[in-house]
Amino acid sequence: MCSYAEGKNDHPRPTKILSRTSLSWAWQNSRDSTKNSGARGIDGVSAKAFAANLDHNLRLLSRRIADGEFGFSRLRPFPIPKEGTNKERLICIPTVQDRLVQRCMMRHLEQRRLFPILNNSSFGFVQDKGLRKAVKRTLELRHCYPFVFETDIVGFFDTIHRDKLVEKVERALKRHSLIPLLRSAICTEVKPDANCDAKKLVSLGIRQGWGIRQGMPLSPLLSNLALSEFDLAVERAGIPMVRYADDIVLFASTKSEALERGEFIAEQLRSIGHSIPSIEQNGKTKIASKLQSFSFLGREVYFSKREGRYIQRISEKK
């Protein structure tokens, strides 16, 4: 367990933010309070078992937080097949109480808009935005530009530089009481088990000391913070972009401009330790001309001759 008291801890404790009342609200509005609850973490405690003694568990949890004795447990690995391939992707499962605390933290951070992640380009895991608005904006831009550069960030979550992310958190929040817990969440590792040993974790892209793990409630919010300066650089360059987590589409007036803009974002990402695939046949990085379709967020965006405009539909792969 990575105690949130580790390292620099001259911060006040988040007794009000993570009070019993706040934790109770987060529980009642979580998936774990429903019949479709999440899976167990490494402690083996199910959401049903946690709920069976809910009042006691919430009081104990809030007391441990107030006393500085709470820390996030390691994550349980759960490989799942990647759609349409013979590969797997890894979901990392927190304990029930850990994801409850993270949901409560996330609510506070989003409501107060404490991270500098709001911009015109990023739509994933952003309050008042989301998938539908991302697709809508993509269609709007597609009608204005004849060329599209589509790509994604290679192994995005697992290649995030933790130290740089912690610096961004501390720069944004100053001496905020949530900083030690955010630092703890960022440094949380996966615990190998019989179904996913250390060797398999490495094969799935997990490196100790790097990345934030997919499966933690805080990971999407933190991933947007990790790319906040990238988003700002793209906007300052005047490049129309839609980004949803690690999926990116850029828009351009000519093919050469699309290539230039693709190189620009590749360089910006390289500067913070990320990369995009090179353009190759059937690769993830492609350029679509005016009448060519492209896929984004599980949608195929294409020109309908019958309707005389660009429309979208669920892609065949999905």
Backbone as numpy.savetxt, mean C-alpha at the origin, in Angstrom:
# Nx Ny Nz CAx CAy CAz Cx Cy Cz
9.04 -9.98 18.84 8.20 -8.79 18.84 9.08 -7.54 18.84
8.71 -6.56 18.04 9.46 -5.31 17.95 8.76 -4.27 18.82
9.25 -4.07 20.04 8.59 -3.16 20.97 8.64 -1.74 20.46
7.54 -1.02 20.60 7.52 0.34 20.10 8.30 1.27 21.02
8.81 0.75 22.14 9.67 1.54 23.00 11.12 1.48 22.56
11.42 0.64 21.54 12.80 0.51 21.08 13.24 1.78 20.37
14.55 2.02 20.38 15.11 3.17 19.68 14.76 4.46 20.39
14.78 5.57 19.64 14.44 6.87 20.22 12.98 6.86 20.65
12.73 7.21 21.90 11.34 7.23 22.36 11.12 8.39 23.33
11.30 9.58 22.80 11.03 10.77 23.60 9.65 11.33 23.26
8.78 10.46 22.77 7.45 10.87 22.34 6.42 10.59 23.43
5.36 11.39 23.49 4.27 11.07 24.41 3.58 9.78 23.95
2.80 9.18 24.82 2.10 7.94 24.46 0.71 8.26 23.90
0.26 7.46 22.92 -1.02 7.76 22.23 -2.23 7.27 22.99
-2.37 7.68 24.25 -3.44 7.16 25.09 -4.83 7.57 24.61
-4.96 8.77 24.04 -6.27 9.21 23.55 -6.58 8.63 22.17
-5.57 8.64 21.30 -5.78 8.13 19.94 -6.12 6.65 19.98
-5.47 5.90 20.88 -5.68 4.45 20.97 -6.35 4.10 22.30
-7.31 4.90 22.67 -8.08 4.64 23.89 -8.98 3.43 23.69
-9.56 2.95 24.78 -10.48 1.83 24.67 -11.66 2.20 23.77
-12.16 3.44 23.87 -13.29 3.88 23.05 -12.91 3.87 21.57
-11.72 4.38 21.24 -11.27 4.41 19.85 -11.05 3.01 19.30
-10.47 2.14 20.12 -10.25 0.76 19.70 -11.58 0.04 19.47
-12.56 0.35 20.34 -13.89 -0.27 20.19 -14.54 0.17 18.88
-14.42 1.46 18.54 -14.98 1.95 17.28 -14.31 1.25 16.10
-12.98 1.14 16.17 -12.25 0.49 15.08 -12.67 -0.97 14.94
-12.90 -1.63 16.05 -13.35 -3.03 16.01 -14.72 -3.15 15.34
-15.66 -2.33 15.78 -17.02 -2.41 15.25 -17.08 -2.11 13.76
-16.11 -1.37 13.25 -16.10 -1.01 11.83 -15.06 -1.80 11.03
-14.65 -2.93 11.57 -13.65 -3.76 10.89 -14.27 -5.05 10.38
-13.58 -5.65 9.44 -13.99 -6.94 8.92 -13.98 -8.01 10.01
-13.06 -7.87 10.98 -12.94 -8.89 12.02 -14.17 -8.99 12.91
-15.00 -7.96 12.92 -16.22 -8.00 13.73 -17.38 -8.67 13.00
-17.13 -9.12 11.75 -18.17 -9.75 10.94 -17.93 -11.26 10.83
-18.85 -11.94 10.17 -18.69 -13.38 9.95 -17.55 -13.67 8.98
-17.20 -12.66 8.17 -16.13 -12.83 7.18 -14.81 -12.26 7.72
-14.44 -12.67 8.92 -13.28 -12.11 9.59 -11.97 -12.57 8.94
-10.90 -11.86 9.26 -9.59 -12.19 8.73 -9.00 -13.43 9.40
-7.87 -13.87 8.87 -7.23 -15.09 9.37 -6.45 -14.83 10.66
-6.07 -15.90 11.32 -5.27 -15.80 12.53 -3.85 -15.33 12.22
-3.24 -14.66 13.19 -1.83 -14.31 13.10 -0.98 -15.38 13.75
0.27 -15.05 14.09 1.18 -16.07 14.62 0.80 -16.53 16.02
-0.05 -15.76 16.74 -0.46 -16.17 18.08 -1.59 -17.18 18.06
-2.17 -17.43 16.88 -3.23 -18.42 16.77 -4.59 -17.97 17.24
-4.71 -16.70 17.67 -5.98 -16.19 18.18 -6.87 -15.75 17.02
-8.06 -16.30 16.94 -9.00 -15.93 15.88 -9.77 -14.69 16.27
-10.38 -14.05 15.30 -11.22 -12.88 15.57 -12.41 -13.28 16.44
-12.95 -14.48 16.23 -14.07 -14.96 17.03 -13.68 -15.11 18.49
-12.47 -15.66 18.72 -11.99 -15.83 20.10 -11.73 -14.48 20.75
-11.19 -13.53 19.98 -10.93 -12.18 20.51 -12.25 -11.51 20.89
-13.26 -11.68 20.05 -14.56 -11.05 20.28 -15.30 -11.68 21.46
-15.00 -12.94 21.77 -15.68 -13.63 22.87 -15.42 -12.96 24.22
-14.29 -12.29 24.33 -13.95 -11.58 25.57 -13.52 -10.15 25.21
-14.33 -9.52 24.37 -13.95 -8.27 23.73 -13.64 -7.15 24.72
-14.53 -6.92 25.67 -14.34 -5.80 26.60 -13.03 -5.94 27.37
-12.76 -7.12 27.86 -11.51 -7.37 28.60 -10.30 -7.16 27.68
-10.38 -7.69 26.47 -9.25 -7.58 25.55 -8.97 -6.13 25.16
-10.02 -5.34 24.96 -9.83 -3.94 24.60 -9.25 -3.14 25.77
-9.72 -3.42 26.97 -9.18 -2.73 28.14 -7.71 -3.08 28.36
-7.39 -4.35 28.22 -6.00 -4.80 28.39 -5.10 -4.19 27.33
-5.58 -4.15 26.10 -4.81 -3.60 25.00 -4.54 -2.11 25.19
-5.57 -1.35 25.55 -5.39 0.09 25.75 -4.46 0.37 26.94
-4.52 -0.47 27.96 -3.63 -0.30 29.12 -2.18 -0.57 28.73
-1.94 -1.61 27.95 -0.57 -1.93 27.51 -0.01 -0.80 26.65
-0.85 -0.21 25.82 -0.41 0.92 24.98 -0.06 2.11 25.87
-0.92 2.41 26.86 -0.67 3.54 27.76 0.60 3.34 28.58
0.90 2.09 28.91 2.09 1.79 29.72 3.35 1.62 28.87
3.22 1.73 27.55 4.38 1.57 26.68 4.85 0.14 26.54
3.95 -0.82 26.79 4.32 -2.23 26.75 3.84 -2.96 25.50
3.17 -2.24 24.62 2.64 -2.88 23.42 3.64 -2.80 22.27
3.76 -3.88 21.52 4.57 -3.89 20.30 3.95 -4.84 19.30
4.17 -4.60 18.01 3.59 -5.46 16.98 4.33 -6.79 16.90
3.58 -7.87 16.81 4.15 -9.20 16.64 4.60 -9.39 15.19
5.42 -10.41 14.97 5.80 -10.74 13.60 4.58 -11.25 12.83
4.70 -11.30 11.53 3.58 -11.60 10.63 3.61 -13.05 10.19
2.42 -13.60 9.98 2.33 -14.98 9.48 2.29 -14.97 7.96
3.20 -15.71 7.30 3.23 -15.72 5.83 2.11 -16.58 5.26
1.52 -16.08 4.16 0.44 -16.83 3.50 0.58 -16.63 1.99
1.28 -17.54 1.30 1.43 -17.42 -0.16 0.12 -17.75 -0.87
-0.22 -16.95 -1.89 -1.40 -17.23 -2.70 -1.00 -17.18 -4.18
-1.66 -17.95 -5.04 -1.31 -17.97 -6.46 -1.57 -16.62 -7.13
-0.66 -16.22 -8.02 -0.88 -15.03 -8.83 -1.78 -15.41 -10.00
-2.79 -14.62 -10.22 -3.78 -14.93 -11.25 -3.13 -15.03 -12.62
-3.41 -16.13 -13.32 -2.93 -16.31 -14.68 -1.47 -16.72 -14.79
-0.82 -17.05 -13.65 0.59 -17.46 -13.69 0.78 -18.67 -12.77
1.99 -19.22 -12.80 2.32 -20.30 -11.86 3.14 -19.76 -10.69
3.13 -18.44 -10.52 3.87 -17.81 -9.44 2.95 -17.55 -8.25
3.57 -17.15 -7.14 2.82 -16.83 -5.94 3.15 -15.42 -5.46
2.21 -14.81 -4.76 2.47 -13.57 -4.07 2.23 -13.81 -2.59
2.87 -13.02 -1.76 2.83 -13.28 -0.33 1.96 -12.26 0.39
1.01 -12.76 1.16 0.24 -11.93 2.07 0.78 -12.20 3.48
1.03 -11.13 4.23 1.62 -11.26 5.55 0.56 -10.87 6.59
0.17 -11.82 7.42 -1.01 -11.65 8.27 -0.62 -11.23 9.68
-1.09 -10.04 10.12 -0.87 -9.62 11.51 -1.82 -10.36 12.45
-1.52 -10.31 13.75 -2.46 -10.84 14.73 -3.72 -9.97 14.74
-4.78 -10.48 15.31 -6.05 -9.75 15.36 -5.88 -8.42 16.09
-5.18 -8.44 17.24 -5.02 -7.20 17.99 -4.11 -6.21 17.27
-3.13 -6.70 16.55 -2.23 -5.80 15.82 -2.96 -5.08 14.70
-3.79 -5.80 13.96 -4.49 -5.12 12.88 -5.57 -4.18 13.42
-6.10 -4.48 14.60 -7.04 -3.56 15.24 -6.34 -2.24 15.58
-5.16 -2.33 16.20 -4.40 -1.12 16.54 -4.04 -0.34 15.29
-3.62 -1.03 14.22 -3.23 -0.34 12.99 -4.43 0.33 12.34
-5.60 -0.28 12.38 -6.79 0.37 11.81 -7.12 1.64 12.58
-6.96 1.59 13.87 -7.23 2.76 14.71 -6.23 3.88 14.40
-4.96 3.53 14.23 -3.94 4.50 13.86 -4.24 5.10 12.49
-4.62 4.24 11.55 -4.90 4.69 10.19 -6.06 5.67 10.16
-7.09 5.40 10.95 -8.23 6.30 11.01 -7.80 7.70 11.45
-6.97 7.76 12.48 -6.50 9.05 12.98 -5.66 9.78 11.93
-4.73 9.07 11.30 -3.84 9.69 10.33 -4.61 10.19 9.12
-5.62 9.43 8.67 -6.39 9.84 7.50 -7.34 10.99 7.83
-7.99 10.91 8.97 -8.93 11.98 9.33 -8.21 13.33 9.49
-7.02 13.30 10.08 -6.27 14.53 10.30 -5.41 14.92 9.09
-5.37 14.04 8.09 -4.56 14.28 6.88 -3.13 14.68 7.26
-2.51 13.82 8.05 -1.21 14.15 8.62 -0.03 13.83 7.70
-0.25 13.01 6.69 0.82 12.69 5.75 0.65 13.49 4.46
1.75 13.96 3.87 1.68 14.75 2.63 1.52 13.85 1.40
0.36 13.21 1.28 0.17 12.25 0.18 -0.93 12.67 -0.77
-1.53 13.84 -0.56 -2.63 14.27 -1.40 -2.11 14.97 -2.65
-2.49 14.50 -3.82 -2.09 15.10 -5.08 -3.11 14.69 -6.14
-2.90 15.14 -7.35 -3.86 14.86 -8.43 -3.61 13.54 -9.15
-2.51 12.86 -8.82 -2.11 11.68 -9.59 -2.34 10.36 -8.88
-2.29 10.35 -7.55 -2.35 9.11 -6.78 -3.78 8.84 -6.32
-4.28 7.63 -6.61 -5.68 7.30 -6.31 -5.82 6.10 -5.39
-4.80 5.29 -5.25 -4.91 4.08 -4.44 -4.81 4.35 -2.96
-5.79 3.85 -2.18 -5.77 3.93 -0.73 -5.75 5.38 -0.24
-6.39 6.26 -0.98 -6.47 7.67 -0.61 -7.93 8.00 -0.30
-8.16 8.61 0.84 -9.51 8.96 1.25 -10.20 9.81 0.19
-11.44 9.48 -0.12 -12.27 10.19 -1.10 -11.81 9.96 -2.55
-10.91 9.00 -2.77 -10.53 8.66 -4.15 -10.87 7.19 -4.38
-9.92 6.38 -4.81 -10.18 4.95 -4.97 -10.23 4.50 -6.41
-10.63 3.23 -6.60 -10.58 2.58 -7.90 -11.46 3.25 -8.94
-12.70 3.54 -8.61 -13.62 4.11 -9.60 -13.13 5.47 -10.11
-12.66 6.30 -9.19 -12.17 7.62 -9.61 -10.88 7.49 -10.41
-10.06 6.48 -10.11 -8.84 6.25 -10.89 -9.20 5.88 -12.32
-10.17 4.99 -12.49 -10.60 4.59 -13.83 -11.23 5.77 -14.56
-12.05 6.54 -13.86 -12.69 7.71 -14.48 -11.65 8.71 -14.97
-10.63 8.98 -14.14 -9.58 9.93 -14.53 -8.76 9.38 -15.70
-8.53 8.07 -15.71 -7.80 7.45 -16.82 -8.55 7.65 -18.13
-9.85 7.47 -18.13 -10.65 7.67 -19.34 -10.63 9.13 -19.78
-10.70 10.05 -18.83 -10.65 11.48 -19.16 -9.35 11.83 -19.86
-8.25 11.35 -19.33 -6.94 11.66 -19.92 -6.76 10.93 -21.25
-7.31 9.74 -21.36 -7.18 8.98 -22.61 -7.84 9.74 -23.77
-8.92 10.44 -23.51 -9.58 11.21 -24.55 -8.75 12.43 -24.98
-7.82 12.84 -24.15 -7.01 14.04 -24.43 -5.66 13.72 -25.06
-5.19 12.48 -24.90 -3.84 12.14 -25.36 -3.87 10.85 -26.19
-3.18 10.85 -27.34 -3.21 9.67 -28.21 -2.26 8.55 -27.80
-1.31 8.82 -26.87 -0.36 7.78 -26.48 -0.37 7.59 -24.96
-0.24 6.30 -24.59 -0.24 5.92 -23.18 1.01 5.09 -22.89
1.68 5.41 -21.80 2.81 4.62 -21.32 2.33 3.91 -20.05
2.22 2.59 -20.12 1.74 1.83 -18.96 2.86 0.98 -18.38
2.93 0.93 -17.04 3.99 0.18 -16.38 3.61 -0.10 -14.94
4.50 -0.78 -14.23 4.34 -0.93 -12.78 5.71 -0.93 -12.12
5.71 -0.77 -10.81 6.96 -0.73 -10.05 7.30 -2.15 -9.62
8.50 -2.59 -9.94 8.91 -3.96 -9.66 9.03 -4.18 -8.15
8.31 -5.20 -7.64 8.40 -5.56 -6.23 8.27 -4.38 -5.28
7.31 -3.50 -5.56 7.26 -2.20 -4.90 7.31 -2.28 -3.37
6.33 -2.94 -2.77 6.25 -2.95 -1.30 7.52 -3.52 -0.66
8.08 -4.55 -1.28 9.24 -5.22 -0.68 10.56 -4.52 -0.95
10.55 -3.46 -1.75 11.79 -2.72 -2.01 11.76 -1.31 -1.43
10.76 -1.00 -0.64 10.71 0.31 0.03 11.85 0.41 1.04
12.57 1.51 1.01 13.71 1.75 1.91 13.15 2.17 3.28
13.31 1.32 4.26 12.69 1.57 5.56 13.21 2.84 6.25
14.52 3.01 6.25 15.09 4.18 6.94 14.57 5.48 6.34
14.49 5.52 5.01 13.98 6.73 4.35 12.51 6.94 4.67
11.75 5.85 4.77 10.34 5.97 5.10 10.16 6.47 6.53
10.96 5.95 7.45 10.90 6.42 8.84 11.22 7.92 8.90
12.22 8.35 8.12 12.56 9.78 8.08 11.37 10.61 7.61
10.65 10.11 6.61 9.48 10.84 6.10 8.38 10.91 7.16
8.18 9.81 7.87 7.19 9.80 8.95 7.55 10.83 10.01
8.81 10.84 10.42 9.23 11.76 11.48 9.20 13.21 11.01
9.53 13.43 9.74 9.48 14.79 9.19 8.05 15.31 9.14
7.11 14.42 8.81 5.70 14.82 8.69 5.04 15.01 10.05
5.41 14.16 11.03 4.68 14.14 12.29 5.41 14.80 13.46
6.68 15.17 13.25 7.46 15.80 14.33 7.51 14.88 15.56
7.00 15.32 16.71 7.05 14.51 17.94 5.71 13.84 18.23
4.99 13.49 17.21 3.66 12.89 17.38 3.76 11.58 18.16
2.74 11.31 18.97 2.75 10.12 19.82 2.70 8.81 19.05
2.29 8.83 17.77 2.21 7.59 16.99 3.53 7.20 16.33
4.53 8.06 16.37 5.78 7.77 15.67 6.42 6.46 16.12
6.57 6.18 17.42 7.19 4.90 17.80 6.44 3.68 17.26
5.10 3.73 17.28 4.33 2.61 16.75 4.45 2.51 15.24
4.50 3.64 14.55 4.69 3.62 13.10 6.06 3.04 12.75
7.05 3.41 13.52 8.39 2.85 13.32 8.37 1.35 13.51
7.65 0.90 14.54 7.53 -0.52 14.81 6.82 -1.26 13.67
5.76 -0.66 13.13 5.03 -1.29 12.03 5.92 -1.42 10.79
6.69 -0.38 10.51 7.57 -0.39 9.34 8.62 -1.49 9.46
9.11 -1.74 10.68 10.20 -2.72 10.84 9.69 -4.13 11.12
8.38 -4.35 11.10 7.84 -5.67 11.40 8.24 -6.69 10.34
8.73 -7.83 10.78 9.19 -8.88 9.87 8.21 -10.05 9.84
8.44 -10.95 8.90 7.64 -12.15 8.73 8.30 -13.30 9.49
7.49 -14.09 10.16 8.01 -15.27 10.87 7.88 -16.50 9.97
9.00 -17.12 9.56 8.91 -18.32 8.73 8.15 -19.43 9.46
7.48 -20.28 8.70 6.82 -21.43 9.31 6.99 -22.65 8.41
6.32 -23.73 8.76 6.50 -24.99 8.04 6.06 -24.88 6.58
5.05 -24.06 6.31 4.54 -23.92 4.93 5.29 -22.88 4.12
6.03 -22.02 4.79 6.76 -20.95 4.10 8.03 -20.67 4.90
9.08 -21.44 4.63 10.31 -21.29 5.40 11.13 -20.10 4.91
12.27 -19.86 5.54 13.09 -18.69 5.23 13.52 -18.68 3.76
13.85 -19.84 3.22 14.29 -19.92 1.83 13.16 -19.51 0.88
11.95 -19.96 1.17 10.82 -19.59 0.31 10.51 -18.11 0.43
10.63 -17.55 1.63 10.40 -16.12 1.80 11.34 -15.31 0.91
12.59 -15.73 0.85 13.56 -15.04 -0.01 13.14 -15.16 -1.47
12.68 -16.35 -1.87 12.26 -16.55 -3.27 11.04 -15.70 -3.62
10.27 -15.31 -2.61 9.09 -14.47 -2.83 9.42 -12.97 -2.69
10.70 -12.66 -2.56 11.13 -11.26 -2.57 11.31 -10.63 -1.21
11.22 -11.42 -0.13 11.33 -10.87 1.21 12.80 -10.77 1.62
13.23 -9.56 1.97 14.57 -9.35 2.52 14.44 -8.69 3.88
15.07 -9.26 4.87 15.01 -8.67 6.21 15.58 -7.26 6.17
14.88 -6.35 6.83 15.34 -4.97 6.90 14.88 -4.09 5.76
14.19 -4.68 4.78 13.70 -3.93 3.61 12.20 -4.09 3.47
11.55 -3.07 2.98 10.15 -3.17 2.58 9.16 -3.06 3.73
7.91 -2.84 3.34 6.79 -2.94 4.27 5.88 -4.03 3.74
5.34 -4.80 4.65 4.68 -6.04 4.26 3.22 -5.85 3.88
2.86 -6.44 2.74 1.47 -6.41 2.30 0.63 -7.32 3.18
-0.44 -6.77 3.72 -1.30 -7.49 4.64 -1.54 -6.68 5.90
-0.62 -5.77 6.23 -0.83 -4.89 7.37 -1.75 -3.75 6.96
-2.73 -3.38 7.79 -3.63 -2.28 7.43 -2.91 -0.97 7.12
-1.78 -0.71 7.77 -1.06 0.54 7.56 -0.23 0.57 6.28
0.03 -0.58 5.68 0.96 -0.65 4.54 0.56 0.23 3.36
-0.72 0.24 2.93 -1.08 1.11 1.80 -0.83 2.59 2.06
-1.19 3.05 3.25 -0.97 4.46 3.60 0.52 4.78 3.62
1.32 3.90 4.20 2.76 4.11 4.26 3.39 4.05 2.87
2.84 3.20 2.00 3.39 3.10 0.64 3.18 4.40 -0.13
2.04 5.06 0.09 1.80 6.35 -0.55 2.76 7.41 -0.03
3.05 7.35 1.27 4.03 8.28 1.82 5.41 8.04 1.21
5.76 6.79 0.98 7.05 6.45 0.38 7.20 7.05 -1.02
6.07 7.21 -1.73 6.11 7.74 -3.10 5.63 9.19 -3.19
5.47 9.85 -2.07 4.93 11.22 -2.08 5.82 12.18 -2.87
7.14 12.07 -2.71 8.05 12.97 -3.43 8.09 12.62 -4.92
7.96 11.33 -5.23 7.88 10.91 -6.64 6.66 11.51 -7.31
5.51 11.41 -6.66 4.27 11.99 -7.21 4.43 13.48 -7.45
5.05 14.16 -6.49 5.24 15.61 -6.60 6.16 15.95 -7.77
7.23 15.17 -7.97 8.17 15.41 -9.07 7.47 15.24 -10.42
6.61 14.24 -10.53 5.88 14.00 -11.78 4.92 15.16 -12.06
4.24 15.63 -11.04 3.32 16.76 -11.23 4.07 18.03 -11.60
5.21 18.26 -10.95 6.00 19.45 -11.26 6.51 19.43 -12.70
6.75 18.21 -13.22 7.21 18.08 -14.61 6.06 18.21 -15.61
4.84 18.37 -15.11 3.70 18.54 -15.98 3.27 17.28 -16.72
3.57 16.12 -16.13 3.24 14.85 -16.78 1.90 14.34 -16.26
0.90 14.20 -17.14 -0.38 13.64 -16.70 -0.23 12.15 -16.36
-0.54 11.80 -15.13 -0.33 10.43 -14.65 -1.49 10.01 -13.77
-1.77 8.71 -13.81 -2.65 8.09 -12.83 -1.85 6.96 -12.19
-1.70 7.03 -10.87 -1.00 5.97 -10.14 -1.93 5.36 -9.11
-1.97 4.04 -9.08 -2.73 3.32 -8.07 -1.78 2.30 -7.46
-1.23 2.62 -6.29 -0.19 1.81 -5.65 1.01 1.69 -6.61
1.30 0.48 -7.10 2.46 0.30 -7.96 2.11 0.28 -9.45
0.85 0.49 -9.80 0.43 0.53 -11.20 0.37 1.98 -11.68
0.98 2.24 -12.85 1.13 3.61 -13.35 0.77 3.68 -14.82
0.02 4.73 -15.20 -0.15 5.07 -16.60 0.17 6.55 -16.79
0.94 6.84 -17.85 1.27 8.21 -18.24 0.64 8.49 -19.59
0.42 9.76 -19.90 -0.23 10.13 -21.15 0.65 11.14 -21.89
0.65 11.02 -23.24 1.53 11.86 -24.06 0.92 12.11 -25.43
1.46 13.14 -26.10 0.94 13.53 -27.42 1.59 12.75 -28.55
2.83 12.27 -28.34 3.56 11.51 -29.36 4.22 10.30 -28.72
4.65 9.37 -29.55 5.33 8.18 -29.02 6.65 8.57 -28.37
7.39 9.48 -29.01 8.67 9.88 -28.44 8.47 10.58 -27.10
7.42 11.35 -26.98 7.13 12.01 -25.70 6.76 10.97 -24.64
6.03 9.94 -25.05 5.68 8.87 -24.11 6.93 8.17 -23.60
7.89 7.92 -24.50 9.14 7.29 -24.10 9.94 8.19 -23.16
9.98 9.49 -23.47 10.70 10.45 -22.62 10.08 10.50 -21.22
8.77 10.50 -21.18 8.09 10.56 -19.88 8.29 9.26 -19.11
8.32 8.15 -19.83 8.61 6.88 -19.17 10.01 6.86 -18.58
10.98 7.42 -19.32 12.35 7.48 -18.81 12.45 8.42 -17.61
11.66 9.49 -17.64 11.67 10.42 -16.51 11.22 9.73 -15.23
10.10 9.00 -15.30 9.63 8.36 -14.07 10.56 7.22 -13.65
11.17 6.55 -14.64 12.13 5.49 -14.31 13.30 6.07 -13.53
13.80 7.23 -13.94 14.91 7.87 -13.26 14.50 8.34 -11.87
13.30 8.90 -11.74 12.82 9.34 -10.44 12.69 8.15 -9.48
12.21 7.03 -9.98 12.07 5.85 -9.15 13.43 5.25 -8.79
14.37 5.26 -9.74 15.71 4.75 -9.45 16.35 5.52 -8.31
16.07 6.82 -8.25 16.69 7.67 -7.22 16.22 7.31 -5.82
15.09 6.60 -5.71 14.61 6.18 -4.39 14.59 4.66 -4.26
15.35 3.99 -5.13 15.56 2.55 -4.98 14.56 1.64 -5.63
13.77 2.16 -6.59 12.78 1.34 -7.27 13.06 1.27 -8.77
12.36 0.40 -9.46 12.55 0.27 -10.91 11.25 -0.14 -11.57
11.20 0.05 -12.89 10.08 -0.44 -13.70 10.64 -1.41 -14.73
9.84 -2.33 -15.26 10.33 -3.25 -16.28 10.69 -2.49 -17.56
11.67 -3.01 -18.29 12.02 -2.40 -19.57 10.95 -2.77 -20.60
10.87 -1.96 -21.64 9.88 -2.24 -22.68 10.32 -3.45 -23.50
9.47 -4.44 -23.55 9.74 -5.62 -24.37 8.41 -6.25 -24.73
8.44 -7.09 -25.73 7.20 -7.70 -26.21 6.53 -8.50 -25.10
5.27 -8.25 -24.91 4.47 -8.93 -23.88 4.92 -8.64 -22.46
5.72 -7.58 -22.28 6.15 -7.20 -20.95 5.13 -6.31 -20.27
5.42 -5.92 -19.02 4.48 -5.09 -18.26 4.58 -3.62 -18.62
5.69 -3.22 -19.26 5.83 -1.84 -19.71 5.53 -1.78 -21.20
4.53 -0.97 -21.57 4.10 -0.91 -22.97 3.70 0.51 -23.32
3.65 0.77 -24.62 3.10 2.02 -25.13 1.91 1.69 -26.01
0.80 2.34 -25.76 -0.40 2.14 -26.57 -0.66 3.40 -27.39
-0.86 3.22 -28.69 -1.18 4.35 -29.57 -2.68 4.63 -29.51
-3.12 5.55 -30.33 -4.48 6.06 -30.23 -5.56 4.99 -30.28
-5.43 4.03 -31.18 -6.47 3.02 -31.35 -6.16 1.71 -30.65
-5.04 1.65 -29.94 -4.68 0.44 -29.21 -5.26 0.46 -27.80
-5.68 -0.69 -27.34 -6.21 -0.79 -25.98 -5.05 -1.01 -25.00
-5.32 -0.78 -23.74 -4.34 -1.09 -22.71 -5.09 -1.50 -21.44
-4.39 -2.19 -20.55 -5.00 -2.68 -19.32 -4.49 -1.90 -18.13
-5.41 -1.59 -17.22 -5.05 -0.85 -16.02 -6.06 -1.17 -14.93
-5.56 -1.66 -13.79 -6.39 -1.98 -12.64 -7.47 -3.01 -12.97
-7.10 -3.98 -13.80 -8.04 -5.03 -14.15 -9.06 -4.63 -15.19
-8.92 -3.41 -15.73 -9.81 -2.93 -16.79 -9.07 -2.84 -18.10
-9.80 -3.11 -19.19 -9.28 -2.86 -20.53 -9.88 -1.55 -21.02
-9.01 -0.59 -21.34 -9.46 0.69 -21.86 -9.26 0.65 -23.38
-10.33 0.85 -24.14 -10.24 0.72 -25.59 -11.17 1.73 -26.27
-10.89 1.95 -27.56 -11.72 2.88 -28.33 -12.87 2.12 -28.99
-14.08 2.55 -28.68 -15.27 1.92 -29.27 -15.68 2.70 -30.51
-15.52 2.08 -31.67 -15.92 2.74 -32.91 -17.43 2.99 -32.93
-18.17 2.08 -32.35 -19.62 2.22 -32.34 -20.05 3.45 -31.54
-19.38 3.67 -30.40 -19.75 4.80 -29.55 -18.91 6.05 -29.84
-17.82 5.86 -30.58 -16.97 7.00 -30.92 -16.22 7.59 -29.74
-15.90 6.76 -28.75 -15.17 7.25 -27.58 -14.47 6.08 -26.88
-13.60 6.43 -25.93 -12.92 5.41 -25.15 -13.84 4.95 -24.02
-13.88 3.66 -23.83 -14.67 3.08 -22.74 -13.82 2.01 -22.06
-14.33 1.48 -20.96 -13.58 0.45 -20.25 -14.47 -0.74 -19.95
-13.85 -1.88 -19.81 -14.57 -3.09 -19.43 -13.60 -3.96 -18.62
-14.17 -4.90 -17.88 -13.32 -5.82 -17.13 -12.49 -6.62 -18.12
-11.19 -6.66 -17.92 -10.32 -7.36 -18.88 -10.60 -8.87 -18.85
-10.29 -9.53 -19.96 -10.54 -10.97 -20.08 -9.78 -11.74 -19.01
-8.55 -11.29 -18.67 -7.74 -11.97 -17.67 -8.44 -11.98 -16.31
-9.15 -10.86 -16.01 -9.86 -10.79 -14.74 -11.19 -11.52 -14.78
